[in-house]
Amino acid sequence: MPIKPTESWWIFPGFQLELMATGLHKPTNIAMANPSEDRDAPLLYVAELYGDVKVLTNDCKVRTYAGDLLNYQPNYVLPGSGESGVIGVCVDPPSQDVFISSIYKDGRDFKARILRTHTSDGLAADSVDTIIDGVPSVLGAHQIQTMTIGFDGKLYVNLGDGMDNPEVAQDDGDLRGKILRMNLDGTIPKDNPIEDSLVYAKGFRNPFGAAWRRSDKSLYVSDNGPDNHDRIARVRPGGNYGWPEDMRRGSIFWWDFTQATGALDFAQDGQFPEEFHDQLFVALPGPARYHAR
């Protein structure tokens, strides 16, 4: 059963906070499973930065859905090279397939990929297909990030600029610094803004969080700036969001100082009181701290 938090935790007035699971190692993203009344059925999936995806069941038990997803040993340095690994997790409701984004080592280089895993019971991956592979990446942040499935049934992927050369965010022939749109098998939809390209929008630095808003059928992302202008942007097909010249272009909101904007979501399913309906909630982790394992 959920564990009640201690009184020392700060909770926004009018809300109640329940601790569902503990023992997770650097969780980076969560994705909800198909609703079920079975206590042993999956409730949500959690991506852990250093190589696993866990599944939390309806009775709040934690199991490993997919493990050992990294082919290199993390060094745990934060901020820095310890920020890399398994970031995104996303569920396709009709098939219950779980998508996972991560980086891997290829010789001396690091590359990004997206895995599509298949499962019979939702509790463990039975097989894995690689649908996107070989995207240049780095041992650090600004890698392949959050994935979401839009109202059109397509897979949308946040992809950082890779840090080394921010100009790639403006290069239509490079996938970095972009929001990508693809079919669930990784192929290019015929109605993408650029013909024969996965690029849906460009000009992003480190777009981490993503959420779909039902009221306008639009995708919103959080994007981290260099030392200012962390922002929220509504993503439009074919849009250019300015990086590396301007982090405010196309934004609906920005912070003048670093917030390290992370996950975001809209209150639109009746979970919260009506006064919060259609409002956007944003996680602000703040700057990273050095940490030894």
CORZIFEN-V637470 format. One record per pair of residues at least 24 apart in sequence whose ideal C-beta (glycine too) atoms are under 8 Angstrom apart, sorted by the first residue. I is the first residue (numbers start at 1). J is the second residue. Records with the same first field share a line. If there is no record, write none. Layout:
# CORZIFEN-V637470
I: J, J
This chain:
# CORZIFEN-V637470
1: 59, 60
2: 60
14: 273
15: 272
20: 56, 60
21: 46, 56, 60, 62
23: 62
24: 48, 54, 62
25: 49, 50, 52
26: 50
27: 54
28: 85, 86, 87, 88
29: 87, 88, 89, 146, 263
30: 89
31: 89, 90, 91, 98
32: 91
33: 91, 96, 122
34: 91, 93, 96, 122
40: 123
41: 122
42: 122, 123
45: 89, 91, 98
46: 89
47: 86, 87, 88, 89, 100
48: 86
49: 74, 83, 84, 85, 86, 87
50: 74, 76, 85, 86
51: 85, 86
52: 86
53: 86, 89, 98, 100, 125
55: 122, 123, 124
57: 123
63: 123, 124
64: 124
65: 98, 117, 119, 123, 124, 125
66: 98, 100, 117, 124, 125, 128
69: 100, 102, 115
70: 102, 103, 104
71: 104, 105
72: 104, 105, 139
76: 291, 292, 293
77: 290
78: 288, 289, 290, 291
79: 141, 287, 288, 289, 290
80: 140
81: 139, 140
82: 291
83: 140, 141, 288
84: 110, 137, 138, 139, 140, 141, 143
87: 143, 144, 145, 146
88: 114, 144, 145, 146, 147, 157, 158
89: 147
90: 146, 147, 148, 149, 155
91: 149
92: 149, 184
93: 149
96: 122
97: 184
98: 125
99: 131, 147, 155
101: 144, 145, 146, 147, 157
102: 144
103: 137, 138, 139, 143, 144
106: 134
109: 136
110: 136, 137, 138, 139
111: 135, 136, 137
112: 136, 137, 143, 144, 159
113: 144
114: 144, 147, 155, 157, 186
116: 184, 185, 186
129: 185
131: 182, 184, 185, 186
132: 157, 180, 182, 186, 198
135: 159, 175, 176
136: 162, 176
137: 162
138: 162, 163, 164
141: 206, 224
142: 205, 206
145: 206, 207, 208, 210
146: 207, 208, 209, 210, 221, 263
147: 210
148: 210, 211, 212, 219
149: 184
150: 181, 212, 219
151: 212, 214, 217
153: 184
154: 181, 182, 183, 184, 189
155: 181, 182, 183, 184
156: 180, 181, 200, 210, 219
157: 181, 182
158: 204, 207, 208, 209, 210, 221
159: 204, 207
160: 204, 205, 206, 207
161: 204, 205, 206, 243, 244
166: 205, 243, 244
167: 244
169: 202, 203, 204, 205, 243, 244
170: 202, 203, 240, 243, 244
172: 197, 199, 202
175: 199
177: 202, 203, 204, 205, 243
178: 202, 204
179: 204, 207, 219, 221, 235
181: 237
192: 237
193: 237, 238
194: 238
200: 235, 237, 238
201: 235, 236, 237, 238, 239, 240, 241
202: 239, 240, 241
203: 239, 240, 241, 242, 243, 249, 250
204: 233, 241, 243
205: 243, 244, 247
208: 261, 262, 263
209: 261, 262, 263, 264, 282, 283
210: 264
211: 264, 265, 266, 280
212: 266
213: 266, 268, 278, 280
214: 266, 268
215: 268, 278
220: 252, 264, 266, 280
221: 264
222: 261, 262, 263, 264, 282
223: 247, 251, 261
224: 258, 260, 261
225: 254, 258
227: 258
228: 255, 256, 257, 258
229: 254, 255, 256
230: 254, 255, 258, 259, 260, 261
231: 255, 261
232: 261, 264, 280, 282
258: 286, 287
259: 284, 285, 286
260: 284, 285, 286, 287, 288
